[in-house]
Amino acid sequence: MDRLFRKNRKGFTLIELIVVIAILAILAAIAIPTFVGITDQADAKVALANARNIATAFNAYQNLNPHDMLGDDTTLADAQTALASINLWPSGLDDADATTAWALITITGGVAVAAEAAVAEEPV
């Protein structure tokens, strides 16, 4: 009779499955916030890279067109129009990304500088 029970015992018990699911849930609870933080940091770095590209193009435009310089109060639309007219506008940059990047640019004396926004970085 004892052999009959051992012979038919295949698979896992309910308790074993619940323990495995609990362990997976704990691992997910630890891992998901880490991945969210990493993607937020990546988005900030992309915005800074876009800002640096726009600032470099802006400064190149200023050097190529000293008679038609853009001022310190230049708007994003004005900069985009001027830079696109001589093919200096970064390709593939959509309006939302350009707006985010433009917020990181400071123009002083006709020189554009991209400054990194204060982002609270958590240790990884």
C-alpha positions as CSV (number, residue, x, y, z in Angstrom):
1,M,0.0,0.0,0.0
2,D,2.9,2.3,0.8
3,R,4.3,1.7,-2.7
4,L,1.1,2.8,-4.2
5,F,1.2,6.2,-2.7
6,R,4.9,6.8,-3.6
7,K,4.3,5.7,-7.1
8,N,1.5,8.2,-7.8
9,R,3.3,11.1,-6.2
10,K,4.3,13.3,-9.1
11,G,4.8,17.1,-9.2
12,F,4.9,19.6,-6.4
13,T,2.7,20.2,-3.4
14,L,0.6,23.3,-3.0
15,I,2.9,24.5,-0.2
16,E,5.9,24.2,-2.4
17,L,4.3,26.2,-5.2
18,I,3.2,28.9,-2.7
19,V,6.7,29.2,-1.4
20,V,8.1,29.6,-4.9
21,I,5.5,32.2,-5.8
22,A,6.3,34.1,-2.6
23,I,10.0,34.1,-3.3
24,L,9.4,35.4,-6.9
25,A,7.1,38.2,-5.5
26,I,9.8,39.3,-3.1
27,L,12.4,39.4,-5.9
28,A,10.1,41.4,-8.1
29,A,9.4,43.8,-5.3
30,I,13.1,44.4,-5.0
31,A,14.0,44.6,-8.7
32,I,11.2,46.7,-10.2
33,P,12.0,50.0,-8.3
34,T,15.6,49.6,-9.3
35,F,14.7,49.3,-13.0
36,V,12.4,52.3,-12.8
37,G,15.2,54.4,-11.3
38,I,17.6,53.3,-14.0
39,T,15.2,54.3,-16.8
40,D,14.6,57.7,-15.1
41,Q,18.3,58.4,-15.0
42,A,18.6,57.3,-18.7
43,D,15.8,59.8,-19.6
44,A,17.7,62.6,-17.9
45,K,20.9,61.7,-19.7
46,V,19.1,61.6,-23.1
47,A,17.7,65.1,-22.4
48,L,21.1,66.4,-21.5
49,A,22.7,64.8,-24.6
50,N,19.9,66.5,-26.8
51,A,20.5,69.8,-25.0
52,R,24.3,69.6,-25.7
53,N,23.6,68.8,-29.4
54,I,21.2,71.8,-29.7
55,A,23.7,74.1,-27.8
56,T,26.5,73.0,-30.1
57,A,24.4,73.6,-33.2
58,F,23.3,77.0,-31.8
59,N,26.9,78.0,-31.2
60,A,27.9,76.8,-34.7
61,Y,25.1,78.9,-36.2
62,Q,26.3,81.9,-34.3
63,N,29.8,81.4,-35.7
64,L,28.6,80.8,-39.3
65,N,26.2,83.8,-39.2
66,P,27.8,86.6,-37.3
67,H,25.7,89.2,-39.0
68,D,22.4,87.3,-38.2
69,M,23.1,86.2,-34.6
70,L,20.4,84.9,-32.3
71,G,19.8,86.7,-29.1
72,D,19.7,85.6,-25.4
73,D,15.9,85.7,-25.5
74,T,15.7,83.2,-28.5
75,T,12.8,80.8,-28.3
76,L,12.9,77.2,-29.2
77,A,10.8,77.8,-32.3
78,D,13.2,80.6,-33.5
79,A,16.2,78.4,-32.8
80,Q,14.7,75.4,-34.6
81,T,13.8,77.5,-37.6
82,A,17.3,79.1,-37.8
83,L,19.2,75.9,-37.3
84,A,17.0,73.9,-39.7
85,S,17.6,76.5,-42.4
86,I,21.2,75.5,-42.6
87,N,20.8,71.8,-41.7
88,L,22.1,72.1,-38.1
89,W,19.0,71.0,-36.3
90,P,19.6,67.5,-34.8
91,S,17.8,65.0,-36.9
92,G,15.2,62.7,-35.3
93,L,14.4,65.1,-32.4
94,D,10.7,65.3,-31.8
95,D,9.0,68.3,-30.2
96,A,8.6,66.8,-26.7
97,D,12.3,65.9,-26.5
98,A,13.3,69.3,-28.0
99,T,11.2,71.1,-25.4
100,T,12.8,69.1,-22.6
101,A,16.3,69.7,-23.9
102,W,15.7,73.4,-24.5
103,A,14.8,73.8,-20.8
104,L,18.4,72.7,-20.0
105,I,20.0,75.3,-22.2
106,T,21.1,78.7,-21.0
107,I,22.0,81.4,-23.5
108,T,24.3,84.2,-22.3
109,G,26.0,86.7,-24.6
110,G,24.9,84.7,-27.6
111,V,26.6,81.5,-26.3
112,A,24.5,78.5,-25.5
113,V,25.4,76.2,-22.7
114,A,23.7,73.0,-21.7
115,A,23.5,72.5,-17.9
116,E,22.5,69.3,-16.3
117,A,19.3,69.6,-14.3
118,A,19.5,68.8,-10.6
119,V,18.4,65.2,-10.6
120,A,18.2,63.3,-7.4
121,E,20.3,60.3,-8.1
122,E,19.9,57.2,-6.0
123,P,22.8,54.9,-5.4
124,V,22.5,51.8,-7.6
